[in-house]
């Protein structure tokens, strides 16, 4: 019951925030669809731990010079912990989605806080849990190979039956920059 109430409040809050930008004195919109991340990902809980790679897509909306809202759609493949006989577990698919608020601390550093969900599709079952995340991003002076523009590290806590700690370290890739839209400013 508490989860349902929190979900309703989160949805209403997101709608209110969106409406304030559309109706109020919002700045020019800047929307980006070309931001991706590639990273190592480690997950651990009382059952065991695993390490893999992850790719994710992060569509973004630049609110102003300091604030950005980003989506998250990520995909990775983990290996299950060994069973009681010592046999290695099977590979399984991990998906995650969420929304992040990013704040530019200075020209190089940005902090992100986010909420979302992570799902583990194991052979016998699928489990999903809510996710709270924090990331730190450092902007490079010059993009590597023309695309890799930031390095980042992050921490997430995922609530399954047992709490799972997720750590990420990787790079962001931008394949086209920000697309500028029409201004929503009112007079």
mmCIF file of the C-alpha atoms, coordinates in Angstrom:
data_MODEL
# 
_entry.id   MODEL 
# 
loop_
_atom_site.group_PDB 
_atom_site.id 
_atom_site.type_symbol 
_atom_site.label_atom_id 
_atom_site.label_alt_id 
_atom_site.label_comp_id 
_atom_site.label_asym_id 
_atom_site.label_entity_id 
_atom_site.label_seq_id 
_atom_site.pdbx_PDB_ins_code 
_atom_site.Cartn_x 
_atom_site.Cartn_y 
_atom_site.Cartn_z 
_atom_site.occupancy 
_atom_site.B_iso_or_equiv 
_atom_site.pdbx_formal_charge 
_atom_site.auth_seq_id 
_atom_site.auth_comp_id 
_atom_site.auth_asym_id 
_atom_site.auth_atom_id 
_atom_site.pdbx_PDB_model_num 
ATOM 1   C CA . UNK A 1 1   ? 0.000  0.000   0.000   1.00 0.00 ? 1   UNK A CA 1 
ATOM 2   C CA . UNK A 1 2   ? 2.869  2.348   0.854   1.00 0.00 ? 2   UNK A CA 1 
ATOM 3   C CA . UNK A 1 3   ? 4.591  1.536   -2.479  1.00 0.00 ? 3   UNK A CA 1 
ATOM 4   C CA . UNK A 1 4   ? 1.396  2.391   -4.402  1.00 0.00 ? 4   UNK A CA 1 
ATOM 5   C CA . UNK A 1 5   ? 1.062  5.710   -2.561  1.00 0.00 ? 5   UNK A CA 1 
ATOM 6   C CA . UNK A 1 6   ? 4.720  6.578   -3.265  1.00 0.00 ? 6   UNK A CA 1 
ATOM 7   C CA . UNK A 1 7   ? 4.333  5.707   -6.957  1.00 0.00 ? 7   UNK A CA 1 
ATOM 8   C CA . UNK A 1 8   ? 1.243  7.944   -7.227  1.00 0.00 ? 8   UNK A CA 1 
ATOM 9   C CA . UNK A 1 9   ? 3.099  10.831  -5.551  1.00 0.00 ? 9   UNK A CA 1 
ATOM 10  C CA . UNK A 1 10  ? 6.105  10.371  -7.856  1.00 0.00 ? 10  UNK A CA 1 
ATOM 11  C CA . UNK A 1 11  ? 3.881  10.387  -10.962 1.00 0.00 ? 11  UNK A CA 1 
ATOM 12  C CA . UNK A 1 12  ? 1.983  13.483  -9.773  1.00 0.00 ? 12  UNK A CA 1 
ATOM 13  C CA . UNK A 1 13  ? 5.271  15.228  -8.967  1.00 0.00 ? 13  UNK A CA 1 
ATOM 14  C CA . UNK A 1 14  ? 6.673  14.463  -12.432 1.00 0.00 ? 14  UNK A CA 1 
ATOM 15  C CA . UNK A 1 15  ? 3.486  15.736  -14.088 1.00 0.00 ? 15  UNK A CA 1 
ATOM 16  C CA . UNK A 1 16  ? 3.554  18.926  -12.002 1.00 0.00 ? 16  UNK A CA 1 
ATOM 17  C CA . UNK A 1 17  ? 7.214  19.525  -12.886 1.00 0.00 ? 17  UNK A CA 1 
ATOM 18  C CA . UNK A 1 18  ? 6.504  18.955  -16.585 1.00 0.00 ? 18  UNK A CA 1 
ATOM 19  C CA . UNK A 1 19  ? 3.521  21.304  -16.507 1.00 0.00 ? 19  UNK A CA 1 
ATOM 20  C CA . UNK A 1 20  ? 5.559  24.041  -14.818 1.00 0.00 ? 20  UNK A CA 1 
ATOM 21  C CA . UNK A 1 21  ? 8.078  23.974  -17.681 1.00 0.00 ? 21  UNK A CA 1 
ATOM 22  C CA . UNK A 1 22  ? 5.412  23.983  -20.363 1.00 0.00 ? 22  UNK A CA 1 
ATOM 23  C CA . UNK A 1 23  ? 3.220  26.697  -18.855 1.00 0.00 ? 23  UNK A CA 1 
ATOM 24  C CA . UNK A 1 24  ? 5.578  28.758  -16.697 1.00 0.00 ? 24  UNK A CA 1 
ATOM 25  C CA . UNK A 1 25  ? 8.672  30.773  -17.424 1.00 0.00 ? 25  UNK A CA 1 
ATOM 26  C CA . UNK A 1 26  ? 10.728 27.866  -18.661 1.00 0.00 ? 26  UNK A CA 1 
ATOM 27  C CA . UNK A 1 27  ? 13.939 28.428  -20.554 1.00 0.00 ? 27  UNK A CA 1 
ATOM 28  C CA . UNK A 1 28  ? 14.519 27.348  -24.130 1.00 0.00 ? 28  UNK A CA 1 
ATOM 29  C CA . UNK A 1 29  ? 14.172 23.598  -24.390 1.00 0.00 ? 29  UNK A CA 1 
ATOM 30  C CA . UNK A 1 30  ? 17.209 21.531  -25.244 1.00 0.00 ? 30  UNK A CA 1 
ATOM 31  C CA . UNK A 1 31  ? 16.558 17.869  -25.859 1.00 0.00 ? 31  UNK A CA 1 
ATOM 32  C CA . UNK A 1 32  ? 19.195 15.232  -26.547 1.00 0.00 ? 32  UNK A CA 1 
ATOM 33  C CA . UNK A 1 33  ? 18.624 11.718  -27.854 1.00 0.00 ? 33  UNK A CA 1 
ATOM 34  C CA . UNK A 1 34  ? 22.214 10.751  -28.621 1.00 0.00 ? 34  UNK A CA 1 
ATOM 35  C CA . UNK A 1 35  ? 23.749 10.163  -25.167 1.00 0.00 ? 35  UNK A CA 1 
ATOM 36  C CA . UNK A 1 36  ? 24.879 6.633   -24.301 1.00 0.00 ? 36  UNK A CA 1 
ATOM 37  C CA . UNK A 1 37  ? 27.033 5.089   -21.587 1.00 0.00 ? 37  UNK A CA 1 
ATOM 38  C CA . UNK A 1 38  ? 29.300 2.039   -21.614 1.00 0.00 ? 38  UNK A CA 1 
ATOM 39  C CA . UNK A 1 39  ? 30.519 0.801   -18.282 1.00 0.00 ? 39  UNK A CA 1 
ATOM 40  C CA . UNK A 1 40  ? 31.559 -2.003  -16.039 1.00 0.00 ? 40  UNK A CA 1 
ATOM 41  C CA . UNK A 1 41  ? 28.853 -2.986  -13.561 1.00 0.00 ? 41  UNK A CA 1 
ATOM 42  C CA . UNK A 1 42  ? 29.186 -4.940  -10.326 1.00 0.00 ? 42  UNK A CA 1 
ATOM 43  C CA . UNK A 1 43  ? 26.262 -6.235  -8.259  1.00 0.00 ? 43  UNK A CA 1 
ATOM 44  C CA . UNK A 1 44  ? 26.529 -7.829  -4.839  1.00 0.00 ? 44  UNK A CA 1 
ATOM 45  C CA . UNK A 1 45  ? 24.174 -9.032  -2.130  1.00 0.00 ? 45  UNK A CA 1 
ATOM 46  C CA . UNK A 1 46  ? 24.192 -11.718 0.584   1.00 0.00 ? 46  UNK A CA 1 
ATOM 47  C CA . UNK A 1 47  ? 23.868 -14.474 -2.080  1.00 0.00 ? 47  UNK A CA 1 
ATOM 48  C CA . UNK A 1 48  ? 26.988 -13.467 -4.004  1.00 0.00 ? 48  UNK A CA 1 
ATOM 49  C CA . UNK A 1 49  ? 28.412 -10.985 -6.468  1.00 0.00 ? 49  UNK A CA 1 
ATOM 50  C CA . UNK A 1 50  ? 28.852 -10.664 -10.203 1.00 0.00 ? 50  UNK A CA 1 
ATOM 51  C CA . UNK A 1 51  ? 30.574 -8.314  -12.657 1.00 0.00 ? 51  UNK A CA 1 
ATOM 52  C CA . UNK A 1 52  ? 29.678 -7.519  -16.252 1.00 0.00 ? 52  UNK A CA 1 
ATOM 53  C CA . UNK A 1 53  ? 29.460 -4.753  -18.823 1.00 0.00 ? 53  UNK A CA 1 
ATOM 54  C CA . UNK A 1 54  ? 26.472 -2.534  -19.468 1.00 0.00 ? 54  UNK A CA 1 
ATOM 55  C CA . UNK A 1 55  ? 25.254 -0.241  -22.227 1.00 0.00 ? 55  UNK A CA 1 
ATOM 56  C CA . UNK A 1 56  ? 22.589 2.367   -21.588 1.00 0.00 ? 56  UNK A CA 1 
ATOM 57  C CA . UNK A 1 57  ? 20.747 5.165   -23.351 1.00 0.00 ? 57  UNK A CA 1 
ATOM 58  C CA . UNK A 1 58  ? 20.155 8.509   -21.629 1.00 0.00 ? 58  UNK A CA 1 
ATOM 59  C CA . UNK A 1 59  ? 17.762 10.883  -23.417 1.00 0.00 ? 59  UNK A CA 1 
ATOM 60  C CA . UNK A 1 60  ? 18.087 14.300  -21.806 1.00 0.00 ? 60  UNK A CA 1 
ATOM 61  C CA . UNK A 1 61  ? 16.256 17.569  -21.269 1.00 0.00 ? 61  UNK A CA 1 
ATOM 62  C CA . UNK A 1 62  ? 18.405 20.576  -20.312 1.00 0.00 ? 62  UNK A CA 1 
ATOM 63  C CA . UNK A 1 63  ? 16.392 22.722  -17.923 1.00 0.00 ? 63  UNK A CA 1 
ATOM 64  C CA . UNK A 1 64  ? 18.970 25.506  -17.620 1.00 0.00 ? 64  UNK A CA 1 
ATOM 65  C CA . UNK A 1 65  ? 22.758 25.973  -17.440 1.00 0.00 ? 65  UNK A CA 1 
ATOM 66  C CA . UNK A 1 66  ? 22.989 23.959  -14.203 1.00 0.00 ? 66  UNK A CA 1 
ATOM 67  C CA . UNK A 1 67  ? 20.121 21.412  -14.268 1.00 0.00 ? 67  UNK A CA 1 
ATOM 68  C CA . UNK A 1 68  ? 19.428 18.468  -16.593 1.00 0.00 ? 68  UNK A CA 1 
ATOM 69  C CA . UNK A 1 69  ? 16.804 15.724  -16.455 1.00 0.00 ? 69  UNK A CA 1 
ATOM 70  C CA . UNK A 1 70  ? 17.917 12.395  -17.974 1.00 0.00 ? 70  UNK A CA 1 
ATOM 71  C CA . UNK A 1 71  ? 16.179 9.149   -18.670 1.00 0.00 ? 71  UNK A CA 1 
ATOM 72  C CA . UNK A 1 72  ? 17.842 5.751   -18.317 1.00 0.00 ? 72  UNK A CA 1 
ATOM 73  C CA . UNK A 1 73  ? 17.328 2.569   -20.293 1.00 0.00 ? 73  UNK A CA 1 
ATOM 74  C CA . UNK A 1 74  ? 20.108 0.053   -19.591 1.00 0.00 ? 74  UNK A CA 1 
ATOM 75  C CA . UNK A 1 75  ? 20.941 -3.531  -20.533 1.00 0.00 ? 75  UNK A CA 1 
ATOM 76  C CA . UNK A 1 76  ? 23.544 -5.980  -19.220 1.00 0.00 ? 76  UNK A CA 1 
ATOM 77  C CA . UNK A 1 77  ? 24.075 -9.699  -18.737 1.00 0.00 ? 77  UNK A CA 1 
ATOM 78  C CA . UNK A 1 78  ? 25.057 -11.180 -15.383 1.00 0.00 ? 78  UNK A CA 1 
ATOM 79  C CA . UNK A 1 79  ? 26.134 -14.662 -14.331 1.00 0.00 ? 79  UNK A CA 1 
ATOM 80  C CA . UNK A 1 80  ? 24.223 -16.159 -11.394 1.00 0.00 ? 80  UNK A CA 1 
ATOM 81  C CA . UNK A 1 81  ? 26.113 -17.183 -8.254  1.00 0.00 ? 81  UNK A CA 1 
ATOM 82  C CA . UNK A 1 82  ? 27.247 -20.791 -7.838  1.00 0.00 ? 82  UNK A CA 1 
ATOM 83  C CA . UNK A 1 83  ? 24.576 -23.106 -6.455  1.00 0.00 ? 83  UNK A CA 1 
ATOM 84  C CA . UNK A 1 84  ? 24.970 -25.274 -3.334  1.00 0.00 ? 84  UNK A CA 1 
ATOM 85  C CA . UNK A 1 85  ? 26.783 -27.981 -5.356  1.00 0.00 ? 85  UNK A CA 1 
ATOM 86  C CA . UNK A 1 86  ? 29.375 -25.490 -6.604  1.00 0.00 ? 86  UNK A CA 1 
ATOM 87  C CA . UNK A 1 87  ? 28.022 -25.468 -10.179 1.00 0.00 ? 87  UNK A CA 1 
ATOM 88  C CA . UNK A 1 88  ? 28.319 -22.088 -11.863 1.00 0.00 ? 88  UNK A CA 1 
ATOM 89  C CA . UNK A 1 89  ? 25.054 -20.278 -12.397 1.00 0.00 ? 89  UNK A CA 1 
ATOM 90  C CA . UNK A 1 90  ? 23.496 -19.427 -15.740 1.00 0.00 ? 90  UNK A CA 1 
ATOM 91  C CA . UNK A 1 91  ? 23.751 -16.089 -17.490 1.00 0.00 ? 91  UNK A CA 1 
ATOM 92  C CA . UNK A 1 92  ? 20.717 -13.842 -17.154 1.00 0.00 ? 92  UNK A CA 1 
ATOM 93  C CA . UNK A 1 93  ? 19.553 -10.527 -18.591 1.00 0.00 ? 93  UNK A CA 1 
ATOM 94  C CA . UNK A 1 94  ? 19.385 -7.360  -16.482 1.00 0.00 ? 94  UNK A CA 1 
ATOM 95  C CA . UNK A 1 95  ? 17.367 -4.351  -17.599 1.00 0.00 ? 95  UNK A CA 1 
ATOM 96  C CA . UNK A 1 96  ? 16.972 -1.043  -15.838 1.00 0.00 ? 96  UNK A CA 1 
ATOM 97  C CA . UNK A 1 97  ? 15.083 2.152   -16.387 1.00 0.00 ? 97  UNK A CA 1 
ATOM 98  C CA . UNK A 1 98  ? 14.792 5.378   -14.472 1.00 0.00 ? 98  UNK A CA 1 
ATOM 99  C CA . UNK A 1 99  ? 15.001 9.142   -14.372 1.00 0.00 ? 99  UNK A CA 1 
ATOM 100 C CA . UNK A 1 100 ? 17.896 11.261  -13.077 1.00 0.00 ? 100 UNK A CA 1 
ATOM 101 C CA . UNK A 1 101 ? 18.274 14.872  -12.062 1.00 0.00 ? 101 UNK A CA 1 
ATOM 102 C CA . UNK A 1 102 ? 21.729 16.226  -12.877 1.00 0.00 ? 102 UNK A CA 1 
ATOM 103 C CA . UNK A 1 103 ? 23.323 19.316  -11.330 1.00 0.00 ? 103 UNK A CA 1 
ATOM 104 C CA . UNK A 1 104 ? 26.471 20.906  -12.816 1.00 0.00 ? 104 UNK A CA 1 
ATOM 105 C CA . UNK A 1 105 ? 28.719 21.687  -9.854  1.00 0.00 ? 105 UNK A CA 1 
ATOM 106 C CA . UNK A 1 106 ? 31.327 23.447  -12.036 1.00 0.00 ? 106 UNK A CA 1 
ATOM 107 C CA . UNK A 1 107 ? 32.342 23.227  -15.728 1.00 0.00 ? 107 UNK A CA 1 
ATOM 108 C CA . UNK A 1 108 ? 33.950 19.777  -15.236 1.00 0.00 ? 108 UNK A CA 1 
ATOM 109 C CA . UNK A 1 109 ? 31.874 18.058  -12.523 1.00 0.00 ? 109 UNK A CA 1 
ATOM 110 C CA . UNK A 1 110 ? 28.231 17.023  -12.433 1.00 0.00 ? 110 UNK A CA 1 
ATOM 111 C CA . UNK A 1 111 ? 26.251 15.090  -9.801  1.00 0.00 ? 111 UNK A CA 1 
ATOM 112 C CA . UNK A 1 112 ? 23.191 12.960  -10.588 1.00 0.00 ? 112 UNK A CA 1 
ATOM 113 C CA . UNK A 1 113 ? 20.519 11.519  -8.318  1.00 0.00 ? 113 UNK A CA 1 
ATOM 114 C CA . UNK A 1 114 ? 17.939 9.137   -9.684  1.00 0.00 ? 114 UNK A CA 1 
ATOM 115 C CA . UNK A 1 115 ? 15.057 6.747   -9.112  1.00 0.00 ? 115 UNK A CA 1 
ATOM 116 C CA . UNK A 1 116 ? 14.162 3.744   -11.207 1.00 0.00 ? 116 UNK A CA 1 
ATOM 117 C CA . UNK A 1 117 ? 13.761 0.011   -11.393 1.00 0.00 ? 117 UNK A CA 1 
ATOM 118 C CA . UNK A 1 118 ? 16.011 -2.932  -12.198 1.00 0.00 ? 118 UNK A CA 1 
ATOM 119 C CA . UNK A 1 119 ? 14.772 -6.346  -13.421 1.00 0.00 ? 119 UNK A CA 1 
ATOM 120 C CA . UNK A 1 120 ? 16.682 -9.637  -13.416 1.00 0.00 ? 120 UNK A CA 1 
ATOM 121 C CA . UNK A 1 121 ? 15.363 -12.221 -15.900 1.00 0.00 ? 121 UNK A CA 1 
ATOM 122 C CA . UNK A 1 122 ? 16.842 -15.465 -14.570 1.00 0.00 ? 122 UNK A CA 1 
ATOM 123 C CA . UNK A 1 123 ? 16.049 -18.892 -16.022 1.00 0.00 ? 123 UNK A CA 1 
ATOM 124 C CA . UNK A 1 124 ? 13.454 -19.818 -13.400 1.00 0.00 ? 124 UNK A CA 1 
ATOM 125 C CA . UNK A 1 125 ? 11.956 -16.417 -12.640 1.00 0.00 ? 125 UNK A CA 1 
ATOM 126 C CA . UNK A 1 126 ? 12.085 -12.668 -13.102 1.00 0.00 ? 126 UNK A CA 1 
ATOM 127 C CA . UNK A 1 127 ? 12.414 -10.273 -10.217 1.00 0.00 ? 127 UNK A CA 1 
ATOM 128 C CA . UNK A 1 128 ? 12.191 -6.500  -10.178 1.00 0.00 ? 128 UNK A CA 1 
ATOM 129 C CA . UNK A 1 129 ? 13.178 -3.993  -7.562  1.00 0.00 ? 129 UNK A CA 1 
ATOM 130 C CA . UNK A 1 130 ? 13.090 -0.258  -7.052  1.00 0.00 ? 130 UNK A CA 1 
ATOM 131 C CA . UNK A 1 131 ? 16.423 1.524   -7.459  1.00 0.00 ? 131 UNK A CA 1 
ATOM 132 C CA . UNK A 1 132 ? 17.955 4.661   -5.906  1.00 0.00 ? 132 UNK A CA 1 
ATOM 133 C CA . UNK A 1 133 ? 21.138 5.902   -7.608  1.00 0.00 ? 133 UNK A CA 1 
ATOM 134 C CA . UNK A 1 134 ? 23.862 8.531   -7.330  1.00 0.00 ? 134 UNK A CA 1 
ATOM 135 C CA . UNK A 1 135 ? 26.475 9.264   -10.021 1.00 0.00 ? 135 UNK A CA 1 
ATOM 136 C CA . UNK A 1 136 ? 29.428 11.632  -10.397 1.00 0.00 ? 136 UNK A CA 1 
ATOM 137 C CA . UNK A 1 137 ? 30.449 12.671  -13.930 1.00 0.00 ? 137 UNK A CA 1 
ATOM 138 C CA . UNK A 1 138 ? 33.646 14.397  -15.066 1.00 0.00 ? 138 UNK A CA 1 
ATOM 139 C CA . UNK A 1 139 ? 33.669 16.181  -18.445 1.00 0.00 ? 139 UNK A CA 1 
ATOM 140 C CA . UNK A 1 140 ? 36.824 15.692  -20.508 1.00 0.00 ? 140 UNK A CA 1 
ATOM 141 C CA . UNK A 1 141 ? 38.518 18.727  -22.068 1.00 0.00 ? 141 UNK A CA 1 
ATOM 142 C CA . UNK A 1 142 ? 38.454 17.016  -25.498 1.00 0.00 ? 142 UNK A CA 1 
ATOM 143 C CA . UNK A 1 143 ? 36.231 14.023  -26.366 1.00 0.00 ? 143 UNK A CA 1 
ATOM 144 C CA . UNK A 1 144 ? 38.221 10.831  -26.947 1.00 0.00 ? 144 UNK A CA 1 
ATOM 145 C CA . UNK A 1 145 ? 37.829 9.618   -30.545 1.00 0.00 ? 145 UNK A CA 1 
ATOM 146 C CA . UNK A 1 146 ? 35.298 12.430  -31.031 1.00 0.00 ? 146 UNK A CA 1 
ATOM 147 C CA . UNK A 1 147 ? 32.538 10.727  -28.993 1.00 0.00 ? 147 UNK A CA 1 
ATOM 148 C CA . UNK A 1 148 ? 33.615 9.796   -25.441 1.00 0.00 ? 148 UNK A CA 1 
ATOM 149 C CA . UNK A 1 149 ? 33.009 13.047  -23.581 1.00 0.00 ? 149 UNK A CA 1 
ATOM 150 C CA . UNK A 1 150 ? 32.757 12.119  -19.859 1.00 0.00 ? 150 UNK A CA 1 
ATOM 151 C CA . UNK A 1 151 ? 33.906 9.531   -17.340 1.00 0.00 ? 151 UNK A CA 1 
ATOM 152 C CA . UNK A 1 152 ? 31.636 8.561   -14.482 1.00 0.00 ? 152 UNK A CA 1 
ATOM 153 C CA . UNK A 1 153 ? 31.213 6.445   -11.398 1.00 0.00 ? 153 UNK A CA 1 
ATOM 154 C CA . UNK A 1 154 ? 27.984 5.512   -9.705  1.00 0.00 ? 154 UNK A CA 1 
ATOM 155 C CA . UNK A 1 155 ? 26.295 3.681   -6.867  1.00 0.00 ? 155 UNK A CA 1 
ATOM 156 C CA . UNK A 1 156 ? 22.800 2.178   -6.752  1.00 0.00 ? 156 UNK A CA 1 
ATOM 157 C CA . UNK A 1 157 ? 20.830 0.369   -4.102  1.00 0.00 ? 157 UNK A CA 1 
ATOM 158 C CA . UNK A 1 158 ? 18.233 -2.016  -5.532  1.00 0.00 ? 158 UNK A CA 1 
ATOM 159 C CA . UNK A 1 159 ? 15.458 -3.387  -3.303  1.00 0.00 ? 159 UNK A CA 1 
ATOM 160 C CA . UNK A 1 160 ? 14.744 -7.009  -4.163  1.00 0.00 ? 160 UNK A CA 1 
ATOM 161 C CA . UNK A 1 161 ? 13.953 -9.523  -1.412  1.00 0.00 ? 161 UNK A CA 1 
ATOM 162 C CA . UNK A 1 162 ? 17.509 -8.732  -0.358  1.00 0.00 ? 162 UNK A CA 1 
ATOM 163 C CA . UNK A 1 163 ? 19.131 -5.346  -0.962  1.00 0.00 ? 163 UNK A CA 1 
ATOM 164 C CA . UNK A 1 164 ? 21.606 -5.417  -3.837  1.00 0.00 ? 164 UNK A CA 1 
ATOM 165 C CA . UNK A 1 165 ? 24.456 -2.914  -4.148  1.00 0.00 ? 165 UNK A CA 1 
ATOM 166 C CA . UNK A 1 166 ? 25.381 -1.931  -7.708  1.00 0.00 ? 166 UNK A CA 1 
ATOM 167 C CA . UNK A 1 167 ? 28.581 -0.077  -8.650  1.00 0.00 ? 167 UNK A CA 1 
ATOM 168 C CA . UNK A 1 168 ? 29.361 1.352   -12.104 1.00 0.00 ? 168 UNK A CA 1 
ATOM 169 C CA . UNK A 1 169 ? 32.448 2.938   -13.693 1.00 0.00 ? 169 UNK A CA 1 
ATOM 170 C CA . UNK A 1 170 ? 32.566 3.926   -17.346 1.00 0.00 ? 170 UNK A CA 1 
ATOM 171 C CA . UNK A 1 171 ? 32.375 6.551   -20.069 1.00 0.00 ? 171 UNK A CA 1 
ATOM 172 C CA . UNK A 1 172 ? 29.589 8.527   -21.698 1.00 0.00 ? 172 UNK A CA 1 
ATOM 173 C CA . UNK A 1 173 ? 29.325 8.811   -25.466 1.00 0.00 ? 173 UNK A CA 1 
ATOM 174 C CA . UNK A 1 174 ? 27.585 11.600  -27.319 1.00 0.00 ? 174 UNK A CA 1 
ATOM 175 C CA . UNK A 1 175 ? 26.816 10.897  -30.979 1.00 0.00 ? 175 UNK A CA 1 
ATOM 176 C CA . UNK A 1 176 ? 25.269 14.192  -31.961 1.00 0.00 ? 176 UNK A CA 1 
ATOM 177 C CA . UNK A 1 177 ? 24.916 16.760  -29.213 1.00 0.00 ? 177 UNK A CA 1 
ATOM 178 C CA . UNK A 1 178 ? 21.851 18.562  -27.965 1.00 0.00 ? 178 UNK A CA 1 
ATOM 179 C CA . UNK A 1 179 ? 18.984 19.470  -30.258 1.00 0.00 ? 179 UNK A CA 1 
ATOM 180 C CA . UNK A 1 180 ? 17.651 22.934  -29.500 1.00 0.00 ? 180 UNK A CA 1 
ATOM 181 C CA . UNK A 1 181 ? 13.898 23.383  -29.532 1.00 0.00 ? 181 UNK A CA 1 
ATOM 182 C CA . UNK A 1 182 ? 11.598 26.361  -29.474 1.00 0.00 ? 182 UNK A CA 1 
ATOM 183 C CA . UNK A 1 183 ? 11.538 28.613  -26.454 1.00 0.00 ? 183 UNK A CA 1 
ATOM 184 C CA . UNK A 1 184 ? 8.730  28.173  -23.944 1.00 0.00 ? 184 UNK A CA 1 
ATOM 185 C CA . UNK A 1 185 ? 9.235  31.546  -22.286 1.00 0.00 ? 185 UNK A CA 1 
ATOM 186 C CA . UNK A 1 186 ? 6.108  33.570  -21.597 1.00 0.00 ? 186 UNK A CA 1 
ATOM 187 C CA . UNK A 1 187 ? 5.991  37.315  -21.445 1.00 0.00 ? 187 UNK A CA 1 
# 
